[in-house]
Amino acid sequence: MSVVLNAPDDWQHEARAARITTAALLARLGLDAADFPAGVIADPAFPLMVPPHFLGLIRPGDPADPLLLQVLARGEEAWPQPERLTDPLSEADYRAAPGMLQKYRSRALLMASGSCAIHCRYCFRRHTDYGATMLTRARVAEALALIAADPAIDEVILSGGDPLSLPDARLAALVDAIAVIPHITTLRLHSRTLVAIPARVTAALLALLAGTRLRVVIVIHSNHAHELSAAGAAALARLRGAGVMLLNQSVLLARVNDTAETIAAHCRRLFACGVLPYYMHLTDPVAGAAHFDVNESDALRIEAQVRASLPGYLVPRFVREVPGEAAKTPLLAL
Ligand code: SF4
């Protein structure tokens, strides 16, 4: 079977085409601001980014489409939310160096990029000043020196933003520099780009991931079965072929995936794509995203229903991240 790989710059073209106005998004989908109970925000501070591939997965004419609700700035974002935070996980407290967080003893997280292929309205980093916090070229040496000096760290996590928004050459240079540190065994990437722009899986990316001595895990951040298109599934298959372990973490989002049936269908689709469901996160209290919250008692009920409808290995762990805790907190323990 021959495998068609995308031209190296296809995905960058898609990334550049992701910037879209609210008016243009609604017009493309045959919708109007009046279709949304609280209206929409014409020019939000956290701008809309919807790559053409993801846009093509949204059902035209459906204001309740679960993919649309994740990317459209609805009027609820502007409602007063005095109890909500701009840094809901207190990440500023865990900054070991510019561009590096260390929340857990054996893992270090590098904010490898300040860009994302897609802007998700529920994002807990939607207020992050990446200029001050991301890993620029000038900051790499300091962060890697800290990791090299701490043999308790065996896993480096590339996050952002989205690490797969980096060009292949920059990503390769970073991975190579990490692989030089002898006590690092595992490289983990957290990325939503694979859902938003499957063309990101270039031959150069596959060669990079297959060629490193590190064990590579990618957590793909998908929230709904509709996100996993045929093109997406093919891209994930190529990654598995390169020896990458694929996991998924989702966020439990009101009106997007807050029923057991939706979650079970998503988990089955993930498994068909060779991806194991890993975490289902409750939302973090970030300013502007309260309309995505699902309360804990509803989440517990949904979790029980999911558990009853899937084999155990397909049930994601329902958790909340609590600043200062040594690990994610299971919903049952809250
Ligand atoms: S891709 Fe991830 S980091 Fe970027 S906006 Fe979406 S949730 Fe936030």
Residues whose N, C-alpha, C, O or C-beta is under 5 A from the ligand:
A	BS01	SF4	C116 I118 H119 C120 C123 G160 G161 R192
